[in-house]
Amino acid sequence: MAFRSASFILCLLFAIPRMTIAGETLDAAAMDEMHKHFSEAYNRGDLNSMAATFTENAVRVTPSGIFQGRDDIRRSFSDALKLGLHDYSVQRTVSRPEGAFVFNAGTWEAKMGDRPFHGYYSSILTSENGQLRIIEETVAVAAP
């Protein structure tokens, strides 16, 4: 019986997607939680929380331009909010470890007024002081 219980627990542990970056083991839930907090911050217009998702020297590439550093990235989010984008959500569809980093890609959705928008993103994550941070992100808007 003990062998069967131990086998079951090992199967569960291997079934949970985990990856190691910067010496820390992360699971998919940690990345999903980061996206959830970012979406919540976006939808309440919390620029500081949105910018804190990025490393101090991160780079963000969008259809509006290339933004370098957390302060510049904060300004890019301010401009997006001024456009009236709301109801933002993100869905991670690909994750894979690459040395000390994790590559993610997925989709995003938002609305401007009643008009829906969606697109795609890719990002490279690292661990900074025990927190997941984005070091590089590229965002694209889907063609209509």
Secondary structure, DSSP 8 states (H G I E B T S, - for coil): -HHHHHHHHHHHHHHS-EEEETTEEEEHHHHHHHHHHHHHHHHTT-HHHHHHTEEEEEEEEETTEEEESHHHHHHHHHHHHHTTEEEEEEEEEEEEEETTEEEEEEEEEEEETTEEEEEEEEEEEEEETTEEEEEEEEEEE---
